[in-house]
Every structure is written in C-alpha cells, then in structure tokens.
Amino acid sequence: MADSTENLIVNSLIGEGSEFRGEFKVKDLIRIDGYFKGNIITDGKVLVGQSGVVETDIRAGVVVVGGEVRGSIHATRRVILLSSCRLFGDIATRSLLVEEGVIFEGRCTINR
C-alpha cells in the first residue's frame, strides 16, 4: 500500500475541535480531524482522520477515510476505507480497499 503513504506532506489541516464550512480547493493533501461541511476539490489526497466528520462531496485523486463521511466520493485513483470508517454516500473510483469493520451505506461504482 505504498500509494497511501507516499507524499504525506499535509498542505492543509482542519484539526480536531476545528470547523470549516464552504468550498475547499487544495493542491496536494488535506487532512480533516475536525468538522467539515461543503465541497472538497483536489487532484491530490484527502485524509479524514478518526475524529473527522465530513458532510461533503469529495473530488480527489486518492481518498482515505478513518472517520465519518456523509456525501459522495469521486476519486480518480483510489479510495481506502479504514476499519473505523463510517461512510453514508456513494463512491466512484478506479480502485477500492475496504478494511474489516467499515460501516458503508451507499453505492459503489468501479471505473476502469
């Protein structure tokens, strides 16, 4: 799983206890450990930490979810749902990895 660990320089961080509402465009990696409501757009990576709660549509290259997401995920490369993930929405991606213990309510489309 080298793709999930390379390029881990965080360009933007919404820390635990923080809240953001609106549209967020970022070049590389955004990590969310707080609350986010709006839209996220990046060619890079979105990482939702265990304490992260996201109500949004995410458009990114790679999305890794360890917290809660309520909204759609569109990833051009890969989506990784960690065991602590709670996802209520649809996924469209080329590659999907789901760990045991994930809560997922939605549809998933794998595009080749």
N, C-alpha and C positions, 0 to 999 in steps of 0.2 A: 504494500500500500504506500509506495514512495510518493505518489501524487498527492496524498493528503498531508505529507509532512514537508514537502519542499516549498520554498518561497513563503515562509511563515512570518515575514515581516509585516506587522499589523500597521496599516496606514490609518485606520480609523477604529476607535473603540468606544462602544457605549457600555460603560461599566455597570456593575451591579449596583442597584439603587438609582440609576440614572434613567431618564425617559426622553424619547425623541419622537416627534410626530412630523410627518412630511415626506418629501421625496429625497432620497439619498443616492447620489451618484459618486462612485469611488473607483479609482483606477485598479487597485490591487486587492488587498484583503481587508475586510471589515469583520470585526468580532463584536458580537452582541451578547452581553451578560446582563443587561437591564431590560427595559421595555421599549419596544419599537412599534410604531403604527404608521403605515404609509406605504411607500414603494422603495425597493432597493434595486439599483441597476449597476452592474459591474461586469467587465469581462473577466475579472479575477475570481476571488473566492469569498464566500460568505460563511462565517462560522457562528452558529448560535450555540453558546455555552449552556451548561446545565441549568443555570439560573435565568437564562434568556427567555423572554416571552415576546413573540413577534406576531403581529396582526398585519399581514402584508402580502403582496405578490413579490416574489424574488425572481430576478432575472440575472443569472451569473454563469460563469464558466463551471465552477465547482461549488456545491453547497454541502456543508457538513452540519448536521443538526443533533445537538445533545439536549436541547431544551424543548420549548413548545412553539410550534408554528401553526397559525390559523390563516391559511391562504395558499395560493398556488406557487409551486416551484418550477421554474423553467431553467434547466441547466444544460449548457451546450456540451459539456463533457461528462460530468458525474455528479451523483447525489449519494451521500453517505448518511445513513440514519443510525446513530449510535444507540446503545441499549436504553438510555434514559430519554430518548426522543418521544415526543407526543406530537403527531402531525395530523391536522384536520384540514385536508385540502388535497388538491390534485398535483401530480408530478408528471413532468415531461422531460426526458433526459435520454442520453445515449447509453449510460451505464448506471446501475443502481446496486448499492450494497446495503443490506439491512441486517443489523445485529439482532440477536435474540433479545426479546423483552420490549421491542418497539411497539408503541400504540400508533396505528395508522388507520385513519378513516378517510377514504377518498379513492380516486382512480389513478392508475399509473400507466403512462404510455412510454414504451421504449422505442426511440427513434434510432435507426441505424444509418 
